[in-house]
């Protein structure tokens, strides 16, 4: 019998994130079974975002974390923060419909840009 073994202990970032996301889904499912089943939150995969995007999220929301985190650790930290943000579905949907219909973004208007060419 020929038994093949991996001769390295390192794992690529893609497979590491894939394994962690499966583990997180299992933990969430187990904890959801114990808690209220009506409290469903959608799964958001921050592991698919680029590191620069994760850093911008961290800076915008002023999330504190230890320095030198790799992409997977940063995504996991930000995912914990993301789940704590309260969401009013009616407001989110209204904002989305407004953005699509007017082809502008309300957030641009707050910064002084009206989205109009002057």
VEXNU-408599 format. One line per 8 residues: number of its first residue (from 1); their letters; for each residue y, z, x of N, C-alpha, C. Coordinates in pm, 1 decimal. Atoms other than C-alpha are relative to their C-alpha. Example, Ala and Ser with C-alpha at 12.3 -4.5 7.8 and 13.67 -1.06 7.14 Angstrom:
BEGIN
1	as	-119.0,0.0,89.0,-450.0,780.0,1230.0,120.0,0.0,90.0 ~ -119.0,-6.0,-82.0,-106.0,714.0,1367.0,109.0,73.0,-77.0
END
This chain:
BEGIN
1	xxxxxxxx	-117.9,0.0,82.2,0.0,0.0,0.0,124.1,0.0,86.5 ~ -126.6,8.2,-71.0,344.0,-88.5,116.2,106.6,71.6,-82.4 ~ -102.8,-75.8,70.3,611.2,162.0,17.1,133.7,-30.0,66.3 ~ -133.2,31.2,-51.5,972.4,52.1,55.2,93.5,117.2,-26.3 ~ -97.7,-106.4,14.3,1236.9,309.6,113.5,134.4,-50.0,50.1 ~ -134.1,35.1,-45.6,1609.1,269.9,145.1,28.4,75.5,128.9 ~ -26.4,-61.1,-129.5,1715.7,335.1,500.6,144.5,48.2,13.6 ~ -138.0,-45.9,-7.5,2073.6,421.9,413.7,24.7,106.4,-106.2
9	xxxxxxxx	-32.1,-105.7,96.1,2229.7,715.5,235.9,130.9,-30.1,-73.4 ~ -126.0,34.5,61.7,2550.7,542.0,135.1,-24.4,-85.8,-123.7 ~ 9.7,80.1,121.1,2613.0,378.4,-201.3,134.2,-70.1,-18.9 ~ -125.6,73.3,17.8,2867.2,112.4,-284.9,79.4,60.5,-116.5 ~ -90.1,-57.9,99.7,3164.9,208.1,-499.9,-37.6,-42.3,-141.6 ~ 35.7,50.5,133.4,3052.0,-10.0,-792.6,-118.2,77.9,-57.8 ~ 118.3,-69.0,50.0,2708.4,151.5,-823.0,25.5,150.2,-15.2 ~ -34.6,-140.4,12.4,2852.0,497.7,-764.9,72.5,25.0,-132.4
17	xxxxxxxx	-72.9,-13.4,126.1,3094.2,450.5,-1055.8,-92.2,-21.1,-119.2 ~ 94.9,27.0,108.2,2816.6,308.2,-1271.3,-87.8,121.7,-26.3 ~ 84.2,-118.9,14.8,2594.3,609.2,-1207.6,79.3,114.8,-60.2 ~ -81.8,-108.8,52.0,2878.7,853.8,-1271.5,36.2,-21.1,-145.9 ~ -35.5,24.6,139.3,2978.1,684.2,-1595.5,-119.5,26.8,-91.9 ~ 119.8,-29.1,80.0,2618.5,706.8,-1723.9,-20.4,150.1,-9.2 ~ 13.2,-146.3,2.0,2604.4,1073.2,-1626.4,102.5,62.1,-93.9 ~ -104.7,-53.8,86.8,2935.8,1141.2,-1801.1,-31.3,-25.3,-146.6
25	xxxxxxxx	35.6,30.8,138.2,2815.6,968.0,-2117.6,-110.2,92.6,-48.5 ~ 107.7,-92.5,38.3,2502.1,1182.1,-2119.4,54.9,138.6,-26.2 ~ -59.4,-133.4,18.6,2703.6,1501.5,-2077.4,79.1,6.3,-128.6 ~ -81.7,2.1,121.3,2944.1,1400.7,-2353.0,-87.7,0.2,-124.1 ~ 89.1,5.1,116.0,2660.0,1318.9,-2591.9,-63.5,135.7,-23.3 ~ 59.4,-132.9,14.9,2494.8,1653.7,-2523.1,100.6,99.0,-55.1 ~ -101.4,-94.3,46.3,2818.2,1844.6,-2573.1,46.9,-33.9,-140.5 ~ -39.2,38.6,135.5,2904.3,1643.6,-2886.6,-103.2,46.3,-101.2
33	xxxxxxxx	103.7,-46.8,90.9,2569.8,1738.2,-3040.4,19.2,148.1,-31.5 ~ -20.7,-142.4,20.1,2654.0,2104.9,-2992.2,127.1,29.8,-77.7 ~ -128.7,-23.9,64.7,3009.5,2072.9,-3122.0,7.2,-74.4,-132.1 ~ -22.7,65.8,127.1,3159.8,1922.1,-3435.1,-27.3,-149.2,12.4 ~ 35.6,141.4,-9.4,3008.4,1578.1,-3497.2,109.5,-90.2,-55.1 ~ -108.5,81.0,55.0,3318.5,1458.1,-3687.2,108.1,-28.0,103.1 ~ -101.2,15.8,-104.5,3528.9,1489.8,-3371.2,-46.8,-106.7,98.2 ~ 42.5,109.5,-85.3,3460.4,1146.9,-3222.4,118.8,-53.5,77.3
41	xxxxxxxx	-104.0,60.5,-82.2,3667.1,1021.7,-2933.1,-59.9,-125.1,64.5 ~ 53.2,122.9,-58.8,3631.9,667.6,-2802.9,-22.2,16.6,150.0 ~ 26.5,-3.1,-143.2,3484.2,618.5,-2459.2,98.6,-91.6,70.7 ~ -95.0,76.9,-79.0,3746.8,503.3,-2211.5,-51.8,0.0,142.8 ~ 54.6,11.8,-134.4,3624.5,373.0,-1878.1,113.1,-23.4,99.8 ~ -106.4,10.5,-99.3,3899.0,447.8,-1627.1,-53.5,-47.1,135.1 ~ 59.8,43.6,-126.0,3653.5,359.4,-1348.7,19.0,-149.4,22.6 ~ -19.6,144.4,-12.1,3721.0,-9.5,-1420.8,141.2,-35.3,48.7
49	xxxxxxxx	-137.6,27.1,-41.6,4091.6,24.0,-1333.7,11.8,-0.7,152.0 ~ -25.3,3.7,-143.7,4232.7,-46.8,-990.7,61.3,132.6,44.2 ~ -49.2,-125.9,-54.9,4328.6,241.7,-763.9,151.4,12.1,-20.6 ~ -145.2,-5.6,18.6,4699.0,149.2,-783.1,36.0,35.8,-143.7 ~ -24.2,-32.0,140.4,4685.2,166.4,-1163.5,-27.4,147.5,-25.9 ~ 31.4,-142.2,15.4,4519.7,507.6,-1147.6,108.7,86.8,62.5 ~ -107.6,-75.6,-65.3,4787.5,628.2,-906.6,128.3,-2.4,-82.6 ~ -118.4,9.4,86.5,5063.8,501.3,-1137.5,-15.2,91.5,-121.4
57	xxxxxxxx	28.4,-89.9,112.1,4900.4,686.9,-1428.7,23.3,144.7,43.8 ~ -12.9,-135.8,-52.6,4882.8,1002.4,-1216.0,147.1,36.8,19.6 ~ -141.7,-25.0,-25.2,5247.7,971.6,-1115.9,78.4,9.7,-130.9 ~ -73.2,2.2,126.5,5371.6,890.4,-1467.8,-20.9,129.6,-78.8 ~ 30.6,-120.3,75.6,5196.5,1186.4,-1630.2,6.4,126.8,84.5 ~ -14.2,-113.0,-91.4,5251.8,1411.6,-1326.2,-125.7,85.7,3.3 ~ 128.8,-68.6,-8.4,4884.4,1499.6,-1299.8,-16.4,52.7,141.4 ~ 19.3,-58.4,-133.1,4818.2,1738.1,-1014.8,-146.4,-9.3,39.2
65	xxxxxxxx	135.4,6.4,-55.1,4514.7,1685.9,-796.0,11.1,17.1,150.5 ~ -3.4,-16.1,-145.7,4418.6,1746.1,-440.7,16.4,-137.9,65.4 ~ -22.9,129.6,-65.2,4523.0,1473.7,-196.4,-128.1,-56.4,60.3 ~ 110.9,66.4,-67.1,4282.0,1220.2,-52.4,-120.8,-27.2,-87.7 ~ 112.3,29.1,88.7,4068.0,1159.6,-360.0,-37.0,-147.4,8.2 ~ 40.0,140.1,6.4,3860.8,842.7,-366.6,15.0,-48.5,-144.0 ~ -22.6,60.3,131.5,3871.0,608.2,-664.9,-79.0,71.5,-109.8 ~ 84.6,-63.6,101.2,3581.8,771.2,-851.6,49.3,140.5,-34.2
73	xxxxxxxx	-50.3,-134.8,23.1,3718.7,1123.3,-807.4,132.5,-3.1,-75.6 ~ -128.6,12.9,67.3,4067.1,1013.5,-913.0,-19.7,-39.8,-146.2 ~ 26.8,43.2,137.7,3931.7,835.3,-1220.9,-56.5,114.4,-82.6 ~ 58.8,-113.6,72.4,3728.3,1141.5,-1318.1,106.3,105.0,-33.2 ~ -108.0,-95.2,23.0,4031.7,1369.4,-1280.3,93.0,-49.1,-110.9 ~ -90.3,55.7,100.2,4250.1,1135.8,-1486.3,-67.0,-11.3,-136.6 ~ 72.4,6.1,127.5,3980.5,1099.5,-1752.0,7.0,134.9,-70.8 ~ -14.2,-134.3,58.9,3990.9,1475.6,-1806.4,139.0,15.7,-60.9
81	xxxxxxxx	-136.0,-7.8,51.9,4368.4,1452.9,-1847.5,16.1,-88.5,-123.1 ~ -12.9,96.3,109.4,4343.3,1147.5,-2073.6,-54.5,56.7,-130.8 ~ 61.9,-56.7,119.8,4118.5,1334.3,-2315.6,82.4,112.5,-62.0 ~ -81.9,-109.0,53.3,4378.6,1610.5,-2355.7,124.6,-50.1,-72.2 ~ -120.9,54.7,61.7,4652.9,1376.4,-2480.0,-21.5,-11.7,-150.7 ~ 14.5,11.1,145.8,4702.8,1419.9,-2855.8,45.3,-138.6,-47.0 ~ -30.0,134.1,49.4,4705.9,1091.7,-3047.7,12.7,4.5,-151.8 ~ -18.7,15.0,143.5,4848.9,1029.8,-3393.1,-28.9,-146.8,-30.8
89	xxxxxxxx	46.8,137.3,18.1,4658.4,720.2,-3504.0,101.5,-86.0,-75.2 ~ -96.8,76.2,79.6,4920.3,614.5,-3758.8,114.8,-48.8,88.6 ~ -109.4,38.7,-89.5,5195.1,613.5,-3494.7,-44.5,-106.0,100.4 ~ 50.4,95.6,-98.4,4981.4,428.0,-3242.1,-17.7,-137.5,-63.3 ~ 19.9,128.5,67.6,4885.1,159.6,-3491.7,132.9,-63.6,-38.4 ~ -131.9,53.0,34.2,5244.2,123.4,-3612.6,67.4,-60.3,121.8 ~ -58.7,49.5,-123.8,5363.2,84.4,-3254.7,-66.6,-130.1,43.3 ~ 73.1,120.1,-37.7,5090.4,-171.4,-3184.4,40.7,-118.7,-86.3
97	xxxxxxxx	-38.4,108.7,90.0,5174.0,-378.6,-3492.8,143.1,-45.7,26.3 ~ -138.9,34.2,-30.7,5546.0,-363.7,-3411.2,6.8,-85.9,126.4 ~ -1.0,71.9,-127.4,5480.2,-479.9,-3055.5,-51.6,-142.1,-16.4 ~ 57.3,132.2,19.7,5261.6,-769.8,-3165.6,92.3,-87.5,-83.9 ~ -83.2,78.2,91.2,5491.2,-878.7,-3448.8,131.9,-42.9,64.0 ~ -130.6,30.6,-58.0,5817.1,-861.8,-3254.2,-9.6,-60.5,139.6 ~ 22.3,52.9,-134.3,5666.2,-974.8,-2923.2,86.1,71.8,103.7 ~ -73.8,-84.4,-94.6,5858.4,-693.6,-2751.8,-67.2,135.6,6.0
105	xxxxxxxx	55.8,-132.3,-18.6,5790.3,-340.5,-2645.3,110.6,102.5,-18.3 ~ -100.1,-104.4,22.2,5981.0,-35.1,-2771.4,32.8,73.8,129.0 ~ -23.9,-72.1,-124.2,5939.9,124.2,-2430.4,100.7,-73.6,87.6 ~ -99.9,76.0,-74.4,6144.0,-158.6,-2275.9,139.4,32.9,-49.7 ~ -130.6,-29.7,58.0,6429.7,-75.3,-2512.3,50.6,135.6,46.5 ~ -40.1,-132.0,-48.0,6431.6,287.8,-2396.1,59.1,-7.8,140.1 ~ -48.8,15.7,-136.4,6494.6,166.9,-2043.0,127.3,-83.1,7.6 ~ -121.8,77.7,-0.3,6798.4,-31.5,-2150.9,-21.6,-147.6,-17.5
113	xxxxxx	30.3,140.2,19.6,6621.2,-365.3,-2183.2,-32.3,-21.4,-147.8 ~ 25.8,24.7,141.0,6623.5,-511.1,-2532.8,-103.3,-107.8,-18.6 ~ 97.9,105.5,11.2,6382.4,-790.7,-2456.7,64.3,-133.6,-37.8 ~ -71.9,121.6,36.1,6650.5,-1044.2,-2547.5,64.6,-60.1,124.2 ~ -67.9,65.5,-111.1,6791.6,-1299.8,-2308.5,149.0,-4.8,-28.9 ~ -146.1,1.1,18.6,7166.8,-1246.0,-2272.4,67.9,-73.8,110.0
END
